[in-house]
């Protein structure tokens, strides 16, 4: 039976709030995985994360706003 991606466990990244799924490379350390991206593991990034996330939201929302 083929493996279904919809059956994979998921977690939510505490920095960006986006969900991310289990990956084969995390098989042995899945309980320790916290972030969806290596970039978020850097201590300096956590200081700038709110600014980065706000920027991403604004660049996503702005094209859909009506005047």
MOPAC internal coordinates of N, CA, C and O (Angstrom, degrees):
PM7 1SCF
backbone

  N    0.0000 0     0.00 0     0.00 0    0    0    0
  C    1.4528 1     0.00 0     0.00 0    1    0    0
  C    1.5304 1   108.69 1     0.00 0    2    1    0
  O    1.2310 1   119.64 1   -48.94 1    3    2    1
  N    1.3270 1   118.29 1   131.06 1    3    2    1
  C    1.4680 1   120.21 1   179.99 1    5    3    2
  C    1.5205 1   111.17 1   -69.04 1    6    5    3
  O    1.2310 1   121.88 1   -29.74 1    7    6    5
  N    1.3032 1   114.00 1   150.26 1    7    6    5
  C    1.4572 1   120.98 1   179.66 1    9    7    6
  C    1.5310 1   110.05 1   -75.61 1   10    9    7
  O    1.2310 1   120.17 1   -47.65 1   11   10    9
  N    1.2958 1   117.27 1   132.35 1   11   10    9
  C    1.4640 1   122.09 1   179.78 1   13   11   10
  C    1.5203 1   109.80 1  -100.78 1   14   13   11
  O    1.2310 1   120.86 1   -53.42 1   15   14   13
  N    1.3187 1   115.96 1   126.58 1   15   14   13
  C    1.4589 1   119.69 1  -179.74 1   17   15   14
  C    1.5226 1   112.60 1   -67.41 1   18   17   15
  O    1.2310 1   120.10 1   156.07 1   19   18   17
  N    1.3104 1   117.42 1   -23.93 1   19   18   17
  C    1.4623 1   119.75 1  -179.85 1   21   19   18
  C    1.5270 1   112.20 1   -68.69 1   22   21   19
  O    1.2310 1   120.36 1   163.94 1   23   22   21
  N    1.3269 1   116.91 1   -16.06 1   23   22   21
  C    1.4595 1   120.77 1   180.00 1   25   23   22
  C    1.5269 1   113.35 1   -91.41 1   26   25   23
  O    1.2310 1   119.99 1  -179.98 1   27   26   25
  N    1.3192 1   117.62 1     0.02 1   27   26   25
  C    1.4626 1   120.65 1  -178.30 1   29   27   26
  C    1.5239 1   110.60 1   -74.39 1   30   29   27
  O    1.2310 1   119.95 1   -35.93 1   31   30   29
  N    1.3437 1   117.70 1   144.07 1   31   30   29
  C    1.4580 1   119.69 1   176.56 1   33   31   30
  C    1.5276 1   110.48 1   -68.48 1   34   33   31
  O    1.2310 1   120.67 1   -28.35 1   35   34   33
  N    1.2961 1   116.33 1   151.65 1   35   34   33
  C    1.4696 1   121.33 1   179.40 1   37   35   34
  C    1.5200 1   110.24 1  -127.93 1   38   37   35
  O    1.2310 1   121.61 1   -20.48 1   39   38   37
  N    1.3224 1   114.52 1   159.52 1   39   38   37
  C    1.4565 1   123.25 1   173.58 1   41   39   38
  C    1.5215 1   107.43 1  -136.78 1   42   41   39
  O    1.2310 1   120.50 1   -15.12 1   43   42   41
  N    1.3245 1   116.65 1   164.88 1   43   42   41
  C    1.4548 1   121.72 1   175.91 1   45   43   42
  C    1.5162 1   108.58 1  -110.41 1   46   45   43
  O    1.2310 1   120.63 1   -49.42 1   47   46   45
  N    1.3148 1   116.40 1   130.58 1   47   46   45
  C    1.4679 1   121.78 1   179.42 1   49   47   46
  C    1.5304 1   109.15 1   -69.16 1   50   49   47
  O    1.2310 1   119.43 1   -52.11 1   51   50   49
  N    1.3405 1   118.69 1   127.89 1   51   50   49
  C    1.4645 1   120.63 1  -178.99 1   53   51   50
  C    1.5247 1   113.52 1   -71.71 1   54   53   51
  O    1.2310 1   119.81 1   164.30 1   55   54   53
  N    1.3170 1   117.97 1   -15.70 1   55   54   53
  C    1.4669 1   121.10 1  -178.68 1   57   55   54
  C    1.5231 1   111.17 1   -88.81 1   58   57   55
  O    1.2310 1   120.51 1   126.27 1   59   58   57
  N    1.3250 1   116.64 1   -53.73 1   59   58   57
  C    1.4655 1   119.48 1  -175.23 1   61   59   58
  C    1.5183 1   113.40 1   -99.90 1   62   61   59
  O    1.2310 1   120.07 1   164.58 1   63   62   61
  N    1.3363 1   117.47 1   -15.42 1   63   62   61
  C    1.4519 1   120.75 1   178.18 1   65   63   62
  C    1.5185 1   115.18 1    80.42 1   66   65   63
  O    1.2310 1   120.08 1  -176.33 1   67   66   65
  N    1.3190 1   117.45 1     3.67 1   67   66   65
  C    1.4613 1   120.61 1  -179.90 1   69   67   66
  C    1.5217 1   110.50 1   -87.52 1   70   69   67
  O    1.2310 1   120.32 1   -34.39 1   71   70   69
  N    1.3288 1   117.00 1   145.61 1   71   70   69
  C    1.4612 1   119.60 1   176.37 1   73   71   70
  C    1.5271 1   111.00 1   -77.43 1   74   73   71
  O    1.2310 1   120.82 1   -31.45 1   75   74   73
  N    1.3202 1   116.04 1   148.55 1   75   74   73
  C    1.4595 1   120.63 1   174.50 1   77   75   74
  C    1.5197 1   108.47 1  -140.22 1   78   77   75
  O    1.2310 1   121.10 1   -28.52 1   79   78   77
  N    1.3285 1   115.50 1   151.48 1   79   78   77
  C    1.4586 1   121.86 1  -173.15 1   81   79   78
  C    1.5171 1   112.31 1  -102.93 1   82   81   79
  O    1.2310 1   121.91 1   -18.25 1   83   82   81
  N    1.3087 1   113.96 1   161.75 1   83   82   81
  C    1.4535 1   123.23 1   176.08 1   85   83   82
  C    1.5207 1   109.97 1   -57.99 1   86   85   83
  O    1.2310 1   120.85 1   -37.52 1   87   86   85
  N    1.3287 1   115.99 1   142.48 1   87   86   85
  C    1.4630 1   121.89 1   175.46 1   89   87   86
  C    1.5261 1   108.83 1  -127.40 1   90   89   87
  O    1.2310 1   121.31 1   -28.00 1   91   90   89
  N    1.2990 1   115.09 1   152.00 1   91   90   89
  C    1.4625 1   120.69 1  -178.64 1   93   91   90
  C    1.5257 1   111.56 1   -55.81 1   94   93   91
  O    1.2310 1   120.16 1   140.37 1   95   94   93
  N    1.3300 1   117.29 1   -39.63 1   95   94   93
  C    1.4676 1   120.07 1  -178.41 1   97   95   94
  C    1.5339 1   112.24 1   -67.25 1   98   97   95
  O    1.2310 1   119.97 1   163.43 1   99   98   97
  N    1.3338 1   117.66 1   -16.57 1   99   98   97
  C    1.4645 1   121.62 1   178.66 1  101   99   98
  C    1.5257 1   111.58 1   -98.34 1  102  101   99
  O    1.2310 1   120.02 1  -171.14 1  103  102  101
  N    1.3143 1   117.57 1     8.86 1  103  102  101
  C    1.4602 1   121.91 1  -173.32 1  105  103  102
  C    1.5333 1   113.12 1   -52.48 1  106  105  103
  O    1.2310 1   120.33 1   135.74 1  107  106  105
  N    1.3339 1   116.98 1   -44.26 1  107  106  105
  C    1.4695 1   120.93 1  -175.83 1  109  107  106
  C    1.5241 1   113.16 1   -86.70 1  110  109  107
  O    1.2310 1   120.03 1   164.07 1  111  110  109
  N    1.3234 1   117.56 1   -15.93 1  111  110  109
  C    1.4725 1   120.38 1  -175.41 1  113  111  110
  C    1.5248 1   112.50 1  -124.13 1  114  113  111
  O    1.2310 1   119.64 1  -159.84 1  115  114  113
  N    1.3232 1   118.30 1    20.16 1  115  114  113
  C    1.4642 1   121.37 1  -175.02 1  117  115  114
  C    1.5302 1   111.90 1   -56.01 1  118  117  115
  O    1.2310 1   119.62 1   143.88 1  119  118  117
  N    1.3235 1   118.33 1   -36.12 1  119  118  117
  C    1.4681 1   120.73 1   179.31 1  121  119  118
  C    1.5212 1   112.54 1   -66.32 1  122  121  119
  O    1.2310 1   120.04 1   156.66 1  123  122  121
  N    1.3258 1   117.52 1   -23.34 1  123  122  121
  C    1.4655 1   122.29 1  -178.85 1  125  123  122
  C    1.5255 1   113.17 1   -93.51 1  126  125  123
  O    1.2310 1   119.93 1   166.37 1  127  126  125
  N    1.3220 1   117.73 1   -13.63 1  127  126  125
  C    1.4667 1   121.34 1  -177.82 1  129  127  126
  C    1.5179 1   108.95 1   -71.99 1  130  129  127
  O    1.2310 1   120.73 1   -52.79 1  131  130  129
  N    1.3536 1   116.21 1   127.21 1  131  130  129
  C    1.4619 1   121.10 1  -179.13 1  133  131  130
  C    1.5209 1   113.08 1  -118.22 1  134  133  131
  O    1.2310 1   120.40 1   146.83 1  135  134  133
  N    1.3103 1   116.84 1   -33.17 1  135  134  133
  C    1.4570 1   121.23 1  -171.35 1  137  135  134
  C    1.5232 1   111.67 1  -113.89 1  138  137  135
  O    1.2310 1   120.66 1   -30.20 1  139  138  137
  N    1.3239 1   116.35 1   149.80 1  139  138  137
  C    1.4630 1   120.72 1  -179.49 1  141  139  138
  C    1.5209 1   112.03 1   -79.54 1  142  141  139
  O    1.2310 1   120.39 1   165.59 1  143  142  141
  N    1.3174 1   116.87 1   -14.41 1  143  142  141
  C    1.4490 1   120.68 1  -173.96 1  145  143  142
  C    1.5318 1   109.14 1  -141.96 1  146  145  143
  O    1.2310 1   120.14 1   -37.85 1  147  146  145
  N    1.3188 1   117.35 1   142.15 1  147  146  145
  C    1.4677 1   120.67 1   177.28 1  149  147  146
  C    1.5170 1   111.62 1   -59.57 1  150  149  147
  O    1.2310 1   120.54 1   149.31 1  151  150  149
  N    1.3068 1   116.57 1   -30.69 1  151  150  149
  C    1.4707 1   121.67 1  -177.95 1  153  151  150
  C    1.5209 1   110.88 1   -59.16 1  154  153  151
  O    1.2310 1   119.95 1   144.82 1  155  154  153
  N    1.3216 1   117.70 1   -35.18 1  155  154  153
  C    1.4647 1   121.78 1  -178.24 1  157  155  154
  C    1.5195 1   112.93 1   -73.74 1  158  157  155
  O    1.2310 1   119.62 1   166.03 1  159  158  157
  N    1.3197 1   118.34 1   -13.97 1  159  158  157
  C    1.4658 1   120.92 1   179.39 1  161  159  158
  C    1.5185 1   112.75 1   -78.09 1  162  161  159
  O    1.2310 1   119.78 1   162.61 1  163  162  161
  N    1.3152 1   118.03 1   -17.39 1  163  162  161
  C    1.4595 1   121.63 1  -179.03 1  165  163  162
  C    1.5308 1   109.95 1   -72.16 1  166  165  163
  O    1.2310 1   119.53 1   -47.20 1  167  166  165
  N    1.3377 1   118.51 1   132.80 1  167  166  165
  C    1.4681 1   121.00 1  -178.35 1  169  167  166
  C    1.5329 1   113.17 1   -60.33 1  170  169  167
  O    1.2310 1   120.05 1   143.63 1  171  170  169
  N    1.3239 1   117.52 1   -36.37 1  171  170  169
  C    1.4629 1   119.85 1  -179.05 1  173  171  170
  C    1.5207 1   111.58 1   -67.56 1  174  173  171
  O    1.2310 1   120.40 1   150.56 1  175  174  173
  N    1.2998 1   116.85 1   -29.44 1  175  174  173
  C    1.4615 1   121.20 1  -178.18 1  177  175  174
  C    1.5165 1   110.26 1   -68.20 1  178  177  175
  O    1.2310 1   119.91 1   142.12 1  179  178  177
  N    1.3122 1   117.78 1   -37.88 1  179  178  177
  C    1.4521 1   120.47 1  -178.13 1  181  179  178
  C    1.5195 1   111.25 1   -60.55 1  182  181  179
  O    1.2310 1   120.38 1   151.71 1  183  182  181
  N    1.3166 1   116.89 1   -28.29 1  183  182  181
  C    1.4656 1   120.63 1   176.49 1  185  183  182
  C    1.5241 1   110.56 1   -68.90 1  186  185  183
  O    1.2310 1   120.45 1   141.66 1  187  186  185
  N    1.3401 1   116.74 1   -38.34 1  187  186  185
  C    1.4591 1   121.28 1  -176.87 1  189  187  186
  C    1.5250 1   113.31 1   -95.65 1  190  189  187
  O    1.2310 1   119.57 1   174.97 1  191  190  189
  N    1.2986 1   118.43 1    -5.03 1  191  190  189
  C    1.4650 1   121.26 1  -175.38 1  193  191  190
  C    1.5214 1   113.57 1   -56.31 1  194  193  191
  O    1.2310 1   118.50 1   135.27 1  195  194  193
  N    1.3463 1   120.46 1   -44.73 1  195  194  193
  C    1.4690 1   118.43 1   179.27 1  197  195  194
  C    1.5334 1   112.66 1   -60.14 1  198  197  195
  O    1.2310 1   120.27 1   143.10 1  199  198  197
  N    1.3134 1   117.09 1   -36.90 1  199  198  197
  C    1.4594 1   120.62 1   178.71 1  201  199  198
  C    1.5281 1   109.72 1   -67.75 1  202  201  199
  O    1.2310 1   120.65 1   135.46 1  203  202  201
  N    1.3074 1   116.37 1   -44.54 1  203  202  201
  C    1.4657 1   121.64 1  -179.50 1  205  203  202
  C    1.5218 1   110.96 1   -62.65 1  206  205  203
  O    1.2310 1   120.27 1   135.28 1  207  206  205
  N    1.3185 1   117.10 1   -44.72 1  207  206  205
  C    1.4566 1   120.96 1  -178.83 1  209  207  206
  C    1.5271 1   110.33 1   -66.29 1  210  209  207
  O    1.2310 1   119.92 1   139.50 1  211  210  209
  N    1.3216 1   117.76 1   -40.50 1  211  210  209
  C    1.4620 1   120.59 1   176.78 1  213  211  210
  C    1.5171 1   110.39 1   -61.04 1  214  213  211
  O    1.2310 1   120.34 1   136.84 1  215  214  213
  N    1.3247 1   116.96 1   -43.16 1  215  214  213
  C    1.4567 1   121.01 1   178.26 1  217  215  214
  C    1.5230 1   110.70 1   -60.67 1  218  217  215
  O    1.2310 1   120.42 1   135.41 1  219  218  217
  N    1.3323 1   116.81 1   -44.59 1  219  218  217
  C    1.4694 1   120.08 1   179.82 1  221  219  218
  C    1.5179 1   111.24 1   -62.79 1  222  221  219
  O    1.2310 1   120.30 1   139.21 1  223  222  221
  N    1.3264 1   117.04 1   -40.79 1  223  222  221
  C    1.4578 1   119.61 1   178.94 1  225  223  222
  C    1.5239 1   111.12 1   -65.26 1  226  225  223
  O    1.2310 1   120.48 1   137.47 1  227  226  225
  N    1.3269 1   116.69 1   -42.53 1  227  226  225
  C    1.4644 1   119.80 1  -179.54 1  229  227  226
  C    1.5184 1   111.79 1   -65.77 1  230  229  227
  O    1.2310 1   120.08 1   141.16 1  231  230  229
  N    1.3133 1   117.46 1   -38.84 1  231  230  229
  C    1.4610 1   119.22 1   179.61 1  233  231  230
  C    1.5195 1   111.29 1   -72.22 1  234  233  231
  O    1.2310 1   120.15 1   156.57 1  235  234  233
  N    1.3208 1   117.31 1   -23.43 1  235  234  233
  C    1.4604 1   120.51 1   177.40 1  237  235  234
  C    1.5158 1   110.60 1   -81.29 1  238  237  235
  O    1.2310 1   120.06 1   139.29 1  239  238  237
  N    1.3316 1   117.48 1   -40.71 1  239  238  237
  C    1.4614 1   122.42 1  -174.52 1  241  239  238
  C    1.5251 1   111.94 1   -81.09 1  242  241  239
  O    1.2310 1   120.02 1   141.36 1  243  242  241
  N    1.3203 1   117.57 1   -38.64 1  243  242  241
  C    1.4576 1   121.82 1  -172.79 1  245  243  242
  C    1.5260 1   114.56 1   -54.22 1  246  245  243
  O    1.2310 1   118.11 1   136.98 1  247  246  245
  N    1.3386 1   121.21 1   -43.02 1  247  246  245
  C    1.4591 1   118.80 1  -179.11 1  249  247  246
  C    1.5267 1   114.17 1   -64.18 1  250  249  247
  O    1.2310 1   119.81 1   160.45 1  251  250  249
  N    1.3350 1   117.97 1   -19.55 1  251  250  249
  C    1.4533 1   121.45 1  -177.46 1  253  251  250
  C    1.5099 1   113.41 1   -96.96 1  254  253  251
  O    1.2310 1   120.08 1   173.89 1  255  254  253
  N    1.3135 1   117.46 1    -6.11 1  255  254  253
  C    1.4658 1   119.62 1   179.10 1  257  255  254
  C    1.5143 1   110.15 1   -71.56 1  258  257  255
  O    1.2310 1   121.07 1   -33.36 1  259  258  257
  N    1.3063 1   115.55 1   146.64 1  259  258  257
  C    1.4629 1   119.80 1   175.73 1  261  259  258
  C    1.5084 1   109.38 1  -103.08 1  262  261  259
  O    1.2310 1   119.80 1   -32.80 1  263  262  261
  N    1.3143 1   117.99 1   147.20 1  263  262  261
  C    1.4837 1   120.25 1  -178.13 1  265  263  262
  C    1.5038 1   112.82 1   -69.97 1  266  265  263
  O    1.2310 1   120.10 1   180.00 1  267  266  265

